[in-house]
Structure formats: structure tokens, C-alpha cells
Amino acid sequence: MKKEITPAENIINNVCKIKKNESVLIIANPATDFIAQELYTAANQAGAKTSLIYQNSKTSFDNAEKTVLAAIGTNPDVCFSISENKLGKDPDATANPYKNDNGEPFTHIFDYLLEGKKSMRAVWTPGITEDMYNRTVNINYGELAERCKRLEKIFENAINVQVTAAGGTNISVPVYGRKLMNDDGDFSKPGTGGNIPAGEVFISPLVGKCQGVIVYDGSMTFSDGDSILETPITCKVENGYVTEISGGEEAKRLLKTITEAENRSIEYEKNGKLPEGQGAIYKKNARNIGELGIGLNPAASITGNMLEDEKAFRTCHFAIGENYDNDAPSLIHLDGVVRNPTITLTYDDGSTRTILSDGTLQI
């Protein structure tokens, strides 16, 4: 009888495909100790040279500890950020961004090594719990990768994405020239990485172009954590930016987080934490629609923890703040889930294709 592998063994051997003598860095918080220890043991069993470092839990606005940033700076082959909330910002890189050979700026050493130099592969798990880890990791990654590949092909030559939902969402998302990205659970090559649990595709809308209304009716990320929404949050979007936020107490909580990011952006520039002229840009992008994503993990559900919620079938999510194409920097990236969306692509030849209908995949 074949021995069932643990989630950690699946991640180490099948997701990251860690080899003997590779350097592996695991960054954890006390609350994520169980998962970190399992990964440490599995990496050692694979023959890796493994290091484990702890820091206290960080929020969206906190800096990572200097020792943690220095450890990442050693450029490990694989880096795991097993965070109760966030890894934490890189203040030096925020003030003086790293740049790759093309001059593209990176405000965190983690992102620079992963996406800029493409010398590292990585896993990050903001908000992971032991329950989520045990339920959502051991999925069929071959099937997930196939879903992602089909959607990547379907998105080729798309110029616009229209998203509607019974809850009231109706928004046009221009994507001409943008590439669909994925979190397919294959982080085996330098420069690749993503979440565990894996299971989504996502794209950065063209900056300044989205028009319409988003009604978040699943869950939402705030600066102090994630929550299932008791009352939907309605965001009016004009020329790519959120102009109005309405709803109940959760809408006020979202506005408070965005306002804090706006104010901190100006403050950071004054204090030299952002380059001159960047404060106003970061402030503006605190209201940017930075991502449209589609959940593809069959084991995920809406629990009030965004790491899992955004991967759930029958959902899409929109992020407010920073995007993934590095042309809309912000201090925040706040994901929010829309239930049972209908998503229709329009192509440059005028044709259309619906890929979700009331939440059901049509691929």
C-alpha cells in the first residue's frame, strides 16, 4: 500500500522539487511554528541545507526584522515565508528600490531575488492556519496546472474583461497587453513562486482604465486581518480608482485602511522612506484596482481567511492597491472576494467568450 505523503512532503518534493544540497530558508512566526517545523523536517529529509528563522507577526504596514531581510539577502535557492499575516516591508528597498537589468524597480529584497534576478524560488502563505494547510495542500497539481494553462491560452489577445454578479458587481476591466499570471503549484524553477495553498489565475488591469462597480460579498482583507463580510461593500470605480465606498461597518473599516495607506504614503516621503515624488503616486494607487483573480482550488472555501478564500471555486477577487506588473506601487494590496461571478472576455477581433457563468467554469 502506497504511503500517503504529508502536506509538507508534497510541498518540498512535488511543488518546489527541492534537491540535495540546495539552500532553503524558512521564515515563520510563533503562530505558524507547526507548519514551519514540518517544512524544516521535510526539507532536511530531501537533503537540503535548511535554516529556520522566527519573527513576530507583521501587519500590512510593519517592517520585517533586519535579521530576516539579511537572511533573504543571502539568496537561498528556496525561500518560504510562513506568515500569520504578512512577511513585513523592506524599508531600505522602499526608500531605494533594487533594479534589475531592465531598470525595473523592486521595493523588497524578496521580490527582487524572485522576480528581478530570478535567482530564487519561493512560497509565501500570508494568513495560513494549520486547518487550512491540512485541507487544501494535497490536491491534484496536474489538474490545477491544466486549468491554469487553458485559461492562459484563453486570455491571449483579450482586450477587456467584463465581470458581473447577482450581488451587484458590474465592472469593465481593460487588460490589453497584460499577461495572465498563475499560481499553479509548480515552483520548481528559479524565478517561480506563489501561494500555498495554490490555485488561482490573476491579471493586473491597465492602470486608470477600470470602470464600474464592485460589490464585495464574500470576504475582504483589511490592514489588521481578513473577515467574512456580514454586509457587502460597494466600491464605485472611475478611471481605474475607487471613488466611493459604501455599506456597513466593514465598508468603514476598508475606508480606514485605504485612508491610512494614503496618509502614510505622504508621511513616508517626508521621512525619506519613499523616494522624492513617490508619496503622491503611492497615495493615488491606494485606490487603484490592482488585480482581478479567479479561484481554482477545489479544496478551498470561503472561511474569512483570504489566503484560502481567493482560491475557492465559484469566486473571483479584486485587489485594491498595488498590482503585479510593477507600474502601480502602493503600501497596500487588499483582496476582496465576489461570489458567483460571470466573466466574459472581449478580444481584439471583437469576439467574446464567457469563462465563468454564475460562478461555474466554462472551460
C-alpha positions as CSV (number, residue, x, y, z in Angstrom):
1,M,0.0,0.0,0.0
2,K,1.4,3.4,-1.0
3,K,2.2,5.7,1.9
4,E,0.2,8.9,1.9
5,I,2.6,11.9,1.9
6,T,2.2,14.8,4.3
7,P,1.4,18.3,3.1
8,A,5.0,19.3,3.8
9,E,6.4,16.4,1.8
10,N,4.1,17.3,-1.1
11,I,5.3,21.0,-1.0
12,I,9.0,20.1,-0.7
13,N,9.1,17.2,-3.2
14,N,6.3,18.0,-5.7
15,V,5.7,21.7,-5.6
16,C,9.2,23.1,-5.1
17,K,11.1,19.9,-6.1
18,I,13.9,20.6,-3.7
19,K,17.1,18.8,-4.4
20,K,20.0,17.7,-2.3
21,N,22.3,20.4,-1.0
22,E,20.0,23.3,-2.1
23,S,19.8,26.1,0.4
24,V,16.4,26.6,1.9
25,L,15.3,29.5,4.2
26,I,12.1,29.2,6.2
27,I,10.8,32.4,7.8
28,A,8.0,31.9,10.4
29,N,6.0,33.4,13.3
30,P,5.4,31.7,16.6
31,A,1.8,31.0,15.4
32,T,3.0,29.2,12.3
33,D,5.5,27.0,14.2
34,F,3.8,23.7,13.4
35,I,3.9,24.2,9.6
36,A,7.4,25.7,9.7
37,Q,8.7,22.7,11.6
38,E,7.1,20.2,9.2
39,L,8.6,22.0,6.3
40,Y,12.0,22.1,8.0
41,T,11.9,18.3,8.6
42,A,10.8,17.6,5.1
43,A,13.4,19.8,3.5
44,N,16.1,18.1,5.6
45,Q,14.9,14.7,4.5
46,A,15.3,15.9,0.9
47,G,18.9,16.7,1.7
48,A,18.6,20.5,1.7
49,K,20.7,22.8,3.7
50,T,17.9,24.3,5.7
51,S,17.6,27.3,8.0
52,L,14.6,28.4,10.1
53,I,14.2,31.9,11.5
54,Y,11.3,33.4,13.5
55,Q,9.9,37.0,13.8
56,N,6.8,38.3,15.4
57,S,3.7,38.6,13.3
58,K,3.6,41.6,11.0
59,T,0.7,43.7,9.6
60,S,0.5,45.4,6.1
61,F,2.3,48.5,7.4
62,D,5.1,46.8,9.5
63,N,8.7,46.3,8.5
64,A,10.3,42.8,8.5
65,E,13.1,42.4,11.1
66,K,16.5,43.4,9.8
67,T,17.8,39.9,10.5
68,V,15.1,38.4,8.4
69,L,15.8,40.7,5.5
70,A,19.5,39.9,5.8
71,A,18.8,36.2,5.7
72,I,16.7,36.6,2.5
73,G,19.7,38.7,1.1
74,T,21.8,35.5,1.2
75,N,19.9,34.5,-1.9
76,P,18.7,31.0,-0.9
77,D,17.7,28.6,-3.6
78,V,14.2,28.4,-2.0
79,C,12.6,30.8,0.5
80,F,9.4,30.1,2.5
81,S,7.5,32.9,4.1
82,I,5.2,31.1,6.5
83,S,3.4,34.2,7.9
84,E,0.5,34.5,10.3
85,N,-0.3,37.8,8.5
86,K,2.5,39.4,6.4
87,L,6.2,39.0,5.8
88,G,6.8,42.7,6.5
89,K,8.1,45.5,4.3
90,D,11.7,46.2,3.4
91,P,12.3,49.8,4.4
92,D,15.7,50.2,2.7
93,A,14.4,48.9,-0.6
94,T,11.3,51.0,-0.3
95,A,13.4,54.1,0.1
96,N,16.0,53.0,-2.5
97,P,14.5,50.3,-4.7
98,Y,16.6,47.5,-6.2
99,K,16.6,47.5,-10.0
100,N,17.0,44.6,-12.4
101,D,18.9,44.7,-15.7
102,N,15.9,46.4,-17.4
103,G,15.7,49.1,-14.7
104,E,12.5,47.7,-13.2
105,P,12.3,48.8,-9.5
106,F,11.7,46.3,-6.7
107,T,10.8,47.6,-3.2
108,H,11.6,44.3,-1.4
109,I,14.6,42.0,-1.4
110,F,12.3,39.0,-1.6
111,D,10.6,40.3,-4.8
112,Y,14.0,41.4,-6.3
113,L,15.5,37.9,-6.0
114,L,12.4,36.1,-7.1
115,E,11.2,38.4,-9.9
116,G,14.1,40.7,-10.7
117,K,17.1,38.4,-10.6
118,K,15.0,35.3,-10.9
119,S,17.7,33.5,-8.8
120,M,15.3,32.3,-6.1
121,R,12.1,30.3,-6.0
122,A,9.6,31.0,-3.2
123,V,6.4,30.2,-1.3
124,W,4.5,32.7,0.7
125,T,1.5,31.9,2.9
126,P,0.0,35.1,4.4
127,G,-2.6,34.1,7.0
128,I,-2.1,30.3,6.8
129,T,-3.6,28.2,9.6
130,E,-2.9,24.5,10.4
131,D,-6.5,23.6,9.5
132,M,-6.2,25.3,6.0
133,Y,-2.8,23.7,5.5
134,N,-4.2,20.2,6.2
135,R,-7.3,20.7,4.0
136,T,-6.0,22.5,0.9
137,V,-2.4,21.4,0.1
138,N,-2.8,17.8,-1.0
139,I,-4.7,18.5,-4.3
140,N,-4.0,17.2,-7.8
141,Y,-1.5,19.8,-9.0
142,G,-1.5,18.3,-12.5
143,E,-5.2,19.1,-12.9
144,L,-4.6,22.6,-11.4
145,A,-1.8,23.3,-13.9
146,E,-4.0,22.2,-16.8
147,R,-6.8,24.6,-15.7
148,C,-4.3,27.4,-15.5
149,K,-2.8,26.6,-18.9
150,R,-6.2,26.6,-20.6
151,L,-7.1,29.9,-19.1
152,E,-3.7,31.4,-20.0
153,K,-4.5,30.4,-23.7
154,I,-8.0,31.8,-23.5
155,F,-6.7,35.2,-22.2
156,E,-4.4,35.6,-25.2
157,N,-5.4,38.6,-27.3
158,A,-8.1,39.6,-24.8
159,I,-8.6,43.4,-24.5
160,N,-11.3,43.6,-21.9
161,V,-12.8,41.5,-19.1
162,Q,-16.4,42.2,-18.1
163,V,-17.4,41.0,-14.6
164,T,-20.9,40.9,-13.4
165,A,-22.6,39.1,-10.4
166,A,-26.0,38.9,-8.8
167,G,-24.7,40.8,-5.8
168,G,-24.4,43.9,-7.9
169,T,-20.9,43.8,-9.4
170,N,-20.7,45.2,-12.9
171,I,-17.2,46.4,-14.0
172,S,-15.2,46.7,-17.2
173,V,-11.5,45.6,-16.7
174,P,-9.3,46.5,-19.7
175,V,-6.3,44.1,-20.0
176,Y,-4.8,44.9,-23.4
177,G,-1.2,43.9,-23.4
178,R,-1.3,42.4,-20.0
179,K,-0.3,38.7,-19.3
180,L,-2.4,36.3,-17.3
181,M,-0.3,35.0,-14.3
182,N,-1.0,31.9,-12.3
183,D,-0.4,30.2,-9.0
184,D,-0.4,26.6,-10.3
185,G,1.7,25.0,-7.6
186,D,4.8,24.5,-9.8
187,F,7.6,26.4,-8.1
188,S,10.4,24.2,-9.3
189,K,12.4,26.6,-11.5
190,P,14.3,29.8,-10.4
191,G,12.1,32.8,-10.6
192,T,8.9,30.9,-9.9
193,G,6.8,31.1,-6.7
194,G,3.4,31.6,-5.3
195,N,1.0,30.8,-2.5
196,I,0.4,27.7,-0.6
197,P,-2.5,26.8,-0.8
198,A,-2.1,27.3,-4.6
199,G,-4.9,27.7,-7.1
200,E,-5.7,30.9,-8.9
201,V,-5.0,32.8,-12.1
202,F,-4.7,36.6,-12.0
203,I,-4.1,39.7,-14.1
204,S,-3.2,43.3,-13.5
205,P,-5.8,45.7,-15.1
206,L,-4.5,48.6,-17.1
207,V,-3.9,51.4,-14.7
208,G,-6.5,54.1,-14.8
209,K,-8.9,52.2,-17.0
210,C,-11.4,50.1,-15.0
211,Q,-15.0,51.4,-14.9
212,G,-18.0,50.3,-12.9
213,V,-19.0,48.9,-9.6
214,I,-17.5,46.1,-7.4
215,V,-19.7,44.6,-4.7
216,Y,-17.6,42.5,-2.4
217,D,-19.9,39.9,-0.9
218,G,-17.5,37.2,0.2
219,S,-14.6,38.3,2.3
220,M,-12.2,41.2,2.5
221,T,-8.6,42.0,3.6
222,F,-8.0,44.9,5.9
223,S,-4.8,46.2,7.4
224,D,-5.5,44.3,10.6
225,G,-6.6,41.0,9.0
226,D,-9.3,39.3,6.9
227,S,-13.0,38.9,7.5
228,I,-16.1,37.2,6.0
229,L,-18.4,40.1,5.1
230,E,-21.6,40.3,7.0
231,T,-22.7,43.3,4.9
232,P,-21.5,43.7,1.3
233,I,-19.0,46.5,0.5
234,T,-19.8,48.5,-2.7
235,C,-17.0,50.3,-4.4
236,K,-17.6,52.7,-7.3
237,V,-14.7,52.7,-9.7
238,E,-13.9,55.5,-12.1
239,N,-10.9,55.7,-14.4
240,G,-9.2,52.8,-12.5
241,Y,-9.6,54.1,-9.0
242,V,-12.1,53.6,-6.1
243,T,-14.0,56.9,-5.7
244,E,-16.8,55.8,-3.4
245,I,-17.1,53.1,-0.7
246,S,-20.5,52.3,0.9
247,G,-22.0,49.6,3.1
248,G,-21.9,48.9,6.8
249,E,-19.2,48.8,9.4
250,E,-16.9,46.7,7.1
251,A,-17.0,49.4,4.5
252,K,-15.9,51.9,7.1
253,R,-13.1,49.5,8.0
254,L,-12.0,49.3,4.4
255,L,-12.0,53.1,4.0
256,K,-10.0,53.4,7.2
257,T,-7.3,51.1,5.8
258,I,-7.1,52.9,2.5
259,T,-7.0,56.3,4.2
260,E,-4.2,55.1,6.4
261,A,-2.2,54.0,3.4
262,E,-2.8,57.4,1.7
263,N,-1.6,59.3,4.7
264,R,1.4,57.1,5.3
265,S,2.5,57.5,1.7
266,I,2.9,61.2,2.1
267,E,4.5,60.8,5.6
268,Y,6.9,58.2,4.2
269,E,8.2,60.6,1.6
270,K,8.6,63.3,4.1
271,N,10.7,61.0,6.3
272,G,12.8,59.7,3.5
273,K,11.2,56.3,3.5
274,L,10.0,56.8,-0.1
275,P,12.0,58.5,-2.9
276,E,11.1,62.1,-3.7
277,G,7.9,62.4,-5.7
278,Q,6.7,58.9,-4.9
279,G,4.5,59.8,-1.9
280,A,1.7,61.2,-4.2
281,I,2.0,58.2,-6.5
282,Y,1.7,55.7,-3.7
283,K,-1.2,57.7,-2.3
284,K,-3.1,57.7,-5.6
285,N,-2.5,53.9,-6.0
286,A,-4.0,53.2,-2.6
287,R,-7.3,53.3,-4.6
288,N,-6.1,51.5,-7.7
289,I,-7.7,48.3,-8.9
290,G,-4.6,46.2,-8.9
291,E,-5.8,42.7,-9.6
292,L,-8.5,40.5,-11.0
293,G,-8.2,36.9,-9.9
294,I,-10.1,33.7,-10.3
295,G,-10.1,30.9,-7.7
296,L,-9.2,27.4,-9.0
297,N,-8.5,25.2,-5.9
298,P,-11.3,22.6,-5.4
299,A,-10.4,22.1,-1.8
300,A,-10.7,25.8,-0.8
301,S,-13.7,27.5,0.5
302,I,-14.7,31.0,1.9
303,T,-13.6,30.9,5.5
304,G,-12.7,34.6,6.2
305,N,-9.0,34.0,5.5
306,M,-8.0,35.5,2.2
307,L,-5.2,33.1,1.5
308,E,-7.8,30.4,1.1
309,D,-10.8,32.5,0.1
310,E,-9.3,33.8,-3.1
311,K,-8.5,30.3,-4.3
312,A,-12.1,29.0,-3.9
313,F,-14.1,27.7,-6.8
314,R,-17.1,29.9,-7.9
315,T,-15.3,33.1,-6.9
316,C,-13.3,35.9,-8.3
317,H,-11.4,38.6,-6.4
318,F,-10.4,42.2,-7.0
319,A,-7.4,43.8,-5.2
320,I,-7.3,47.5,-4.2
321,G,-3.8,48.9,-4.2
322,E,-0.5,47.6,-5.7
323,N,-0.6,45.5,-8.8
324,Y,1.6,42.7,-10.2
325,D,3.1,44.5,-13.2
326,N,5.0,46.9,-11.0
327,D,3.5,50.0,-12.5
328,A,1.2,50.9,-9.7
329,P,3.2,50.9,-6.4
330,S,1.3,51.2,-3.2
331,L,1.7,50.4,0.5
332,I,-1.4,48.1,0.4
333,H,-2.8,45.2,-1.7
334,L,-6.3,44.5,-0.3
335,D,-8.0,41.4,-1.8
336,G,-11.8,41.1,-1.8
337,V,-14.0,38.2,-2.9
338,V,-17.0,38.3,-5.2
339,R,-19.3,35.3,-5.2
340,N,-20.6,33.5,-8.3
341,P,-19.4,35.9,-10.9
342,T,-20.0,35.9,-14.7
343,I,-16.8,36.7,-16.5
344,T,-16.7,37.5,-20.2
345,L,-13.6,38.3,-22.3
346,T,-13.6,40.5,-25.4
347,Y,-10.9,40.0,-28.0
348,D,-9.1,42.4,-30.4
349,D,-11.2,41.0,-33.3
350,G,-14.5,41.8,-31.5
351,S,-15.4,38.3,-30.5
352,T,-16.3,37.3,-26.9
353,R,-16.0,34.3,-24.6
354,T,-17.6,33.6,-21.2
355,I,-15.2,31.7,-18.9
356,L,-17.4,31.7,-15.8
357,S,-21.2,31.8,-15.7
358,D,-22.7,32.5,-12.3
359,G,-19.6,31.0,-10.8
360,T,-19.4,27.9,-12.9
361,L,-16.2,27.4,-15.1
362,Q,-16.9,27.2,-18.8
363,I,-13.6,25.9,-19.9
